[in-house]
């Protein structure tokens, strides 16, 4: 396992809180950075994806070299394909979705994929968890029902594909070795896939300094550095705590979208968020 486990298990409480908060803010920032880049700059979604993955790969490779961890881990092509599918669908979805709606759909799809896999391999759900699952599904239905406040259907489908791909990526990463090295290897393998996408869509390619800057920040800081911080603090968190604190990511993204992007907070989104996050919380929380 990760050599940092003995260190993190003795980490002081305030440091655990600080690192956990930084990681969650980084995860939520991916939604904000992608949305602002595709809304307020001219960069195209394919270029954003490529630059994000290149920056993430470079940051993770650098941090792995600095840490010199002796634990094994290198990533693989199937996980890299899932990572690429997530990153590409994520970018194209945010062409039309708000930061809050995108983050909520992404998180819901990630958890649905992982919970569904658990059910498929024979895990039993208690009554509390079944109620939570029905509540979360109901929240997604409320969010996607046709109407004036409904998010664009194509963007919503793409974001749910992104969430499913991230769920697969997360499931494949369990026990795969040192998280830092595995992440670095997967990011490096995902880069050529993203470059192929950019080549295929080169007619629509547009780059500007602001868009490139947001993509670099998304890849290097919100993705690469965020994952390292999360994996550093993860051994110090209980499994149930690690799962439930991630419920705050869509909320942070929603608040960021309202404050920094001027996005509206609709009643439909509030009700859907309460149902989805509350339902997932019931599934994840142990008695």
Secondary structure as UniProt FT lines:
FT   TURN            3..4
FT   HELIX           5..9
FT   HELIX           13..40
FT   HELIX           45..67
FT   HELIX           77..93
FT   TURN            94..96
FT   HELIX           99..120
FT   TURN            121..122
FT   HELIX           127..144
FT   TURN            148..149
FT   HELIX           153..173
FT   TURN            174..175
FT   HELIX           179..200
FT   HELIX           202..204
FT   HELIX           209..216
FT   HELIX           217..225
FT   HELIX           226..234
FT   TURN            235..236
FT   HELIX           239..245
FT   TURN            246..247
FT   HELIX           248..261
FT   HELIX           267..284
//
